[in-house]
Amino acid sequence: MKNFSAFLSILSVCFMFNTVVAQDADLETDIEQLIAPNVIKQLRSVDTIPEYHSKENKLKLTGTIYQSDGVTPAKDVILFIEQPDEDGNFDLRKSGDERYVFHRSWVKTDANGQYTLYTFVPGGDRRYNQPQQIFPSIKAPATPKYMEDTLLFDNDPLLTQSCRKRMKKNGDTSRILKPQTEDGLLVAEYDIILKSDTMAMR
């Protein structure tokens, strides 16, 4: 599905110099609906996205999630990601009456706040100026779920200089991933600082 603007939060669109959030209420991802409570208890700090082993540009995404103070590691935080395939298309599937993105995964941080996701570099879509993006959501214990800004890729030609300058001005460059090859595998580190309870509820 090429145009994903009606399905999820879109990138803070630098091309328009504005933050655009487009959601469909029927399709908005809800972690609690996707995972049964007994399954949440079984989540680990390491997981692999579907079809990972068949993808060419495999990516290890790893990092630490911190409490809102930016120092204390946050344990038992659920990090959920979904993304398009390597061609920039979202593989939408159905389970009962619900539609979902096939390329998705969940992890729950360990006692040190650490997580690792094995995924792949998604494609972009020049038709709609959609850069390569990974869509993360966060669910910390006893706080509402919220969507993080999309993760981008430093070598993406659709991530223009004007966009980078805009992000730098806003102090928003940490979400630009810069994968490095280690033992034949692309590895990118991404640390997250949890929003305060008040900010998460907005």
C-alpha positions as a Markdown table, in Angstrom:
| # | Residue | x | y | z |
|---|---|---|---|---|
| 1 | Met | 0.0 | 0.0 | 0.0 |
| 2 | Lys | 1.9 | 3.0 | -1.3 |
| 3 | Asn | 0.2 | 5.9 | 0.4 |
| 4 | Phe | 0.4 | 5.3 | 4.2 |
| 5 | Ser | -0.7 | 8.8 | 5.1 |
| 6 | Ala | -4.2 | 7.7 | 6.1 |
| 7 | Phe | -2.9 | 4.9 | 8.3 |
| 8 | Leu | -0.3 | 6.1 | 10.8 |
| 9 | Ser | 1.6 | 9.0 | 12.1 |
| 10 | Ile | 3.6 | 10.4 | 9.2 |
| 11 | Leu | 7.1 | 11.8 | 9.5 |
| 12 | Ser | 7.3 | 15.4 | 10.7 |
| 13 | Val | 7.2 | 16.5 | 7.1 |
| 14 | Cys | 10.3 | 18.6 | 6.6 |
| 15 | Phe | 9.3 | 19.3 | 3.1 |
| 16 | Met | 6.3 | 21.3 | 4.5 |
| 17 | Phe | 8.2 | 22.7 | 7.5 |
| 18 | Asn | 5.5 | 21.5 | 9.7 |
| 19 | Thr | 4.6 | 18.5 | 11.8 |
| 20 | Val | 1.9 | 16.4 | 10.2 |
| 21 | Val | 0.1 | 13.7 | 12.1 |
| 22 | Ala | -2.4 | 11.7 | 10.0 |
| 23 | Gln | -4.3 | 8.8 | 11.7 |
| 24 | Asp | -7.3 | 6.7 | 10.9 |
| 25 | Ala | -9.2 | 6.0 | 14.1 |
| 26 | Asp | -10.2 | 2.5 | 12.9 |
| 27 | Leu | -6.6 | 1.6 | 12.1 |
| 28 | Glu | -4.6 | 3.4 | 14.8 |
| 29 | Thr | -2.3 | 0.9 | 16.4 |
| 30 | Asp | -3.1 | 0.1 | 20.1 |
| 31 | Ile | -0.5 | -2.0 | 21.8 |
| 32 | Glu | -3.0 | -3.3 | 24.4 |
| 33 | Gln | -5.4 | -4.5 | 21.7 |
| 34 | Leu | -2.6 | -6.2 | 19.8 |
| 35 | Ile | -1.1 | -8.1 | 22.7 |
| 36 | Ala | -3.0 | -10.1 | 25.3 |
| 37 | Pro | -1.9 | -9.5 | 28.9 |
| 38 | Asn | -0.5 | -12.9 | 29.3 |
| 39 | Val | 1.6 | -12.4 | 26.1 |
| 40 | Ile | 2.9 | -9.0 | 27.4 |
| 41 | Lys | 4.4 | -10.9 | 30.4 |
| 42 | Gln | 6.3 | -13.1 | 28.0 |
| 43 | Leu | 7.9 | -10.4 | 25.9 |
| 44 | Arg | 11.7 | -10.3 | 25.9 |
| 45 | Ser | 14.2 | -7.6 | 25.4 |
| 46 | Val | 15.2 | -9.2 | 22.0 |
| 47 | Asp | 12.9 | -9.9 | 19.1 |
| 48 | Thr | 13.0 | -10.4 | 15.3 |
| 49 | Ile | 10.6 | -8.9 | 12.8 |
| 50 | Pro | 8.8 | -11.2 | 10.3 |
| 51 | Glu | 10.8 | -12.2 | 7.2 |
| 52 | Tyr | 14.0 | -10.8 | 8.7 |
| 53 | His | 16.1 | -13.7 | 7.4 |
| 54 | Ser | 15.0 | -13.2 | 3.8 |
| 55 | Lys | 15.9 | -9.5 | 3.7 |
| 56 | Glu | 19.1 | -8.2 | 2.1 |
| 57 | Asn | 19.7 | -5.1 | 4.3 |
| 58 | Lys | 19.4 | -6.7 | 7.7 |
| 59 | Leu | 19.5 | -4.2 | 10.6 |
| 60 | Lys | 20.1 | -4.7 | 14.3 |
| 61 | Leu | 18.5 | -1.8 | 16.1 |
| 62 | Thr | 19.6 | -1.6 | 19.7 |
| 63 | Gly | 19.7 | 0.9 | 22.6 |
| 64 | Thr | 18.6 | 1.8 | 26.1 |
| 65 | Ile | 15.3 | 3.4 | 27.2 |
| 66 | Tyr | 15.7 | 5.8 | 30.1 |
| 67 | Gln | 13.2 | 7.4 | 32.5 |
| 68 | Ser | 12.2 | 11.0 | 31.9 |
| 69 | Asp | 15.3 | 12.1 | 33.9 |
| 70 | Gly | 17.5 | 10.9 | 31.0 |
| 71 | Val | 19.7 | 8.9 | 33.4 |
| 72 | Thr | 17.8 | 6.1 | 35.1 |
| 73 | Pro | 17.3 | 3.0 | 32.9 |
| 74 | Ala | 13.6 | 2.2 | 32.4 |
| 75 | Lys | 12.8 | -1.5 | 32.7 |
| 76 | Asp | 9.7 | -3.3 | 31.5 |
| 77 | Val | 9.0 | -0.7 | 28.8 |
| 78 | Ile | 7.3 | -2.1 | 25.7 |
| 79 | Leu | 8.8 | -0.8 | 22.4 |
| 80 | Phe | 6.6 | -1.6 | 19.4 |
| 81 | Ile | 7.8 | -0.9 | 15.8 |
| 82 | Glu | 6.2 | -1.3 | 12.4 |
| 83 | Gln | 7.5 | -0.4 | 9.0 |
| 84 | Pro | 7.1 | -0.8 | 5.2 |
| 85 | Asp | 8.9 | -3.4 | 3.3 |
| 86 | Glu | 12.1 | -2.8 | 1.3 |
| 87 | Asp | 10.1 | -1.3 | -1.5 |
| 88 | Gly | 8.4 | 1.2 | 0.7 |
| 89 | Asn | 5.0 | -0.6 | 0.7 |
| 90 | Phe | 3.1 | -1.5 | 3.8 |
| 91 | Asp | 2.1 | -5.2 | 3.9 |
| 92 | Leu | -1.4 | -4.8 | 5.5 |
| 93 | Arg | -3.1 | -8.0 | 6.7 |
| 94 | Lys | -6.3 | -8.9 | 8.5 |
| 95 | Ser | -6.9 | -10.7 | 11.8 |
| 96 | Gly | -10.7 | -10.9 | 12.2 |
| 97 | Asp | -11.9 | -7.4 | 11.8 |
| 98 | Glu | -8.6 | -5.8 | 12.5 |
| 99 | Arg | -6.0 | -4.7 | 9.9 |
| 100 | Tyr | -2.4 | -4.6 | 10.9 |
| 101 | Val | 1.1 | -4.1 | 9.4 |
| 102 | Phe | 2.8 | -7.4 | 8.9 |
| 103 | His | 6.3 | -6.1 | 9.5 |
| 104 | Arg | 6.1 | -5.3 | 13.2 |
| 105 | Ser | 7.7 | -6.4 | 16.4 |
| 106 | Trp | 7.6 | -5.9 | 20.2 |
| 107 | Val | 10.3 | -5.9 | 22.8 |
| 108 | Lys | 10.2 | -5.2 | 26.6 |
| 109 | Thr | 13.3 | -3.7 | 28.1 |
| 110 | Asp | 15.4 | -5.7 | 30.5 |
| 111 | Ala | 16.5 | -4.6 | 34.0 |
| 112 | Asn | 19.1 | -2.3 | 32.4 |
| 113 | Gly | 16.5 | -0.6 | 30.1 |
| 114 | Gln | 18.1 | -2.3 | 27.1 |
| 115 | Tyr | 16.5 | -3.7 | 24.0 |
| 116 | Thr | 17.5 | -5.2 | 20.6 |
| 117 | Leu | 15.3 | -5.6 | 17.5 |
| 118 | Tyr | 16.4 | -7.5 | 14.4 |
| 119 | Thr | 14.7 | -5.9 | 11.4 |
| 120 | Phe | 15.7 | -4.6 | 8.0 |
| 121 | Val | 16.1 | -1.2 | 6.3 |
| 122 | Pro | 12.7 | -0.2 | 4.9 |
| 123 | Gly | 12.3 | 1.4 | 1.5 |
| 124 | Gly | 11.1 | 4.9 | 0.8 |
| 125 | Asp | 8.6 | 6.1 | -1.8 |
| 126 | Arg | 9.6 | 8.9 | -4.1 |
| 127 | Arg | 6.0 | 9.3 | -5.4 |
| 128 | Tyr | 4.8 | 10.6 | -2.1 |
| 129 | Asn | 8.2 | 12.0 | -0.8 |
| 130 | Gln | 8.1 | 9.3 | 1.9 |
| 131 | Pro | 11.6 | 8.7 | 3.2 |
| 132 | Gln | 12.7 | 5.4 | 4.8 |
| 133 | Gln | 11.0 | 5.2 | 8.1 |
| 134 | Ile | 10.4 | 3.0 | 11.1 |
| 135 | Phe | 7.4 | 3.8 | 13.2 |
| 136 | Pro | 7.9 | 3.3 | 17.0 |
| 137 | Ser | 5.4 | 3.4 | 19.9 |
| 138 | Ile | 6.1 | 3.3 | 23.6 |
| 139 | Lys | 4.2 | 1.8 | 26.5 |
| 140 | Ala | 5.7 | 2.2 | 29.9 |
| 141 | Pro | 4.2 | 0.7 | 33.0 |
| 142 | Ala | 1.2 | 2.6 | 34.4 |
| 143 | Thr | 1.4 | 5.3 | 31.7 |
| 144 | Pro | -0.5 | 5.7 | 28.4 |
| 145 | Lys | 0.9 | 4.4 | 25.1 |
| 146 | Tyr | 2.3 | 7.1 | 22.8 |
| 147 | Met | 3.9 | 7.3 | 19.4 |
| 148 | Glu | 7.5 | 8.3 | 19.1 |
| 149 | Asp | 8.7 | 10.3 | 16.1 |
| 150 | Thr | 9.6 | 8.1 | 13.2 |
| 151 | Leu | 13.2 | 6.8 | 12.8 |
| 152 | Leu | 15.0 | 8.0 | 9.7 |
| 153 | Phe | 18.2 | 7.0 | 7.9 |
| 154 | Asp | 21.2 | 9.2 | 7.4 |
| 155 | Asn | 21.9 | 7.9 | 3.9 |
| 156 | Asp | 18.4 | 8.4 | 2.6 |
| 157 | Pro | 18.3 | 10.7 | -0.4 |
| 158 | Leu | 14.8 | 11.8 | 0.5 |
| 159 | Leu | 16.1 | 13.2 | 3.7 |
| 160 | Thr | 17.0 | 16.6 | 2.3 |
| 161 | Gln | 19.5 | 19.2 | 3.6 |
| 162 | Ser | 16.6 | 21.6 | 4.4 |
| 163 | Cys | 14.9 | 18.8 | 6.3 |
| 164 | Arg | 18.1 | 18.1 | 8.3 |
| 165 | Lys | 18.6 | 21.8 | 9.1 |
| 166 | Arg | 15.0 | 22.0 | 10.3 |
| 167 | Met | 15.5 | 19.0 | 12.5 |
| 168 | Lys | 18.8 | 20.3 | 13.9 |
| 169 | Lys | 17.2 | 23.6 | 14.7 |
| 170 | Asn | 14.5 | 21.7 | 16.7 |
| 171 | Gly | 17.1 | 19.5 | 18.4 |
| 172 | Asp | 15.5 | 16.5 | 16.7 |
| 173 | Thr | 18.5 | 14.8 | 15.0 |
| 174 | Ser | 18.8 | 11.8 | 17.3 |
| 175 | Arg | 16.2 | 9.9 | 15.4 |
| 176 | Ile | 18.4 | 9.9 | 12.3 |
| 177 | Leu | 19.9 | 6.4 | 12.3 |
| 178 | Lys | 23.5 | 6.0 | 11.1 |
| 179 | Pro | 23.9 | 2.2 | 10.7 |
| 180 | Gln | 27.5 | 0.8 | 10.7 |
| 181 | Thr | 28.4 | -2.6 | 9.3 |
| 182 | Glu | 29.6 | -5.0 | 11.9 |
| 183 | Asp | 30.3 | -8.6 | 10.9 |
| 184 | Gly | 28.2 | -8.2 | 7.8 |
| 185 | Leu | 25.2 | -6.8 | 9.7 |
| 186 | Leu | 24.0 | -3.2 | 9.8 |
| 187 | Val | 23.9 | -2.0 | 13.4 |
| 188 | Ala | 22.2 | 1.2 | 14.6 |
| 189 | Glu | 21.9 | 2.5 | 18.2 |
| 190 | Tyr | 18.9 | 4.4 | 19.3 |
| 191 | Asp | 18.4 | 5.5 | 22.9 |
| 192 | Ile | 15.0 | 6.8 | 24.1 |
| 193 | Ile | 14.1 | 9.1 | 26.9 |
| 194 | Leu | 10.6 | 8.5 | 28.1 |
| 195 | Lys | 8.2 | 11.4 | 28.1 |
| 196 | Ser | 6.8 | 12.5 | 31.4 |
| 197 | Asp | 3.3 | 11.2 | 32.4 |
| 198 | Thr | 1.8 | 14.6 | 31.5 |
| 199 | Met | 3.4 | 14.7 | 28.0 |
| 200 | Ala | 2.5 | 11.1 | 27.3 |
| 201 | Met | -1.2 | 11.9 | 27.9 |
| 202 | Arg | -1.3 | 14.7 | 25.4 |
